[in-house]
Amino acid sequence: MWELAEQRFLYIGERPDDAGHAVQTLFVDDVDAIAAEVTGRGIDPAQRETYSNGVRKLTYRDPDGNEIGYGGAPGGP
């Protein structure tokens, strides 16, 4: 894991069984607003998580195995 700039990290992990697939997680100011926008386009998350510190993560997957996650506190900062 590398910190590229303040609060901006890059993590690279080897996943040979998933070679060719992208996995990304973006932390946003308001995860509820992102969820509403994506749901408004007819896409539901494949997975919803809430961590002990209140941070939530929504994970979306496409049929090819690519994944994008949005994380952050509900309702913004």
JOZI-V207563 format. One line per field, one symbol per residue. phi: phi as a letter, one per 30 degrees, with the letter a starting at -180 (. if undefined). burial: # if it has 24 or more other ideal C-beta (glycine too) atoms within 12 Angstrom, else .. A space follows every 10 residues. Layout:
phi = ???
burial = ???
This chain:
phi = .bcdaeibcb bbbdbedcej ccbbbccbdb ddddeddddd ciccddabbb cdcjdcbccc bcddjdbbbc blddiid
burial = .......... .......... ....#..#.. #..##..... .......... .....##### ......#### ##.#...
